[in-house]
Amino acid sequence: MVVAMFWSNSRATLTTLVKRLRPSGQVALTVQPRMKGANDEDTIRVGSLICEAMRAVGLTDIRTEYLNDISPSAVCVIGRKCETPD
């Protein structure tokens, strides 16, 4: 999903997505920082924030992947909903 940077309340939106996922479903958020002067450190920082948000809404098995062939790099953070239903 490449629209997370446009969510006005990212925690609430992510919570809604997780509620709609089936057990073991995954959410993948990809971001490439685009502000003036953005660099790979910004990408790492944004990736960490996404990881924290995913943990806060109950996602597990969170992993981070980077696309370093572009400048600045992009980050994709993937989290899984627990297998047991709410």
N, C-alpha and C positions, 0 to 999 in steps of 0.2 A: 504494500500500500504506500503510495507516494504522496499522500495528501496530509499526513500528520502535522506538518508544519503550519497548516492552515486552520487547525482545530482551535476554537476559542477556549475550550476547556478540555485539554488533552486527557487528563485523568478520567473525567466523566465519559468521554467518548471511548476511551480504551476499555473502561469498565463495561460499557454497553456492548462493545464488540465481544468481549470475553463471555458475557452472559449468553450471547447468541451462538457461541461456538459449541459444537458437540464435544463430549469428553475426548481428549487426545487431539482436538483440533489445534491448529497453529495460527499465530498472527506473525506476519513479517512486516516490519517497518523499515523503509529505506530512505535515507536522507543524504543529500550532498549540500553542505553549507554553501549558500550563494551570496551572503552579504559581502560588501566591499572589503577586500583584504582577507577573506576567508582562507584558512590554511588547514593542513592535516591535523593540527592540534585542536582546531574547532571540531573537526570530524570526530576525533576521539572523545572530546567532551560531550558532544551531542549523543554519541553512542552510549556513553555511561549514563546520561540522563534517561535515555530510553530504557536501558536495562533496569534502572531503579524504578521507573514507572511500571514496567512489566511485573517486577517482583511485588510491587505494592498492590497490584490488582489480582495477584494470585497465580500468575503464569510461572511455569517451571521449565527446566531444561533449556534455559535461555542461553543462546549462543550469538556471537557477534562475528560478522564477516565483513571484510573491507575490500573495496575495489580501488586499488592503488594506481591503476593505469590512467587515471584522470586527475586533474588538479583543480580544486582540492579533491582529495579522495572522498569516496562515498562509503557509508556504513549501512549494513543491513543487520537488524537485530531480530531474531526469531525466538518466539516463546511458545510453549505448549500449555494447553489447559490440562489440569489433572484428569486422570482417567475416571475418577469417581464423580458422579453427578453431584451438584450442589445440594 
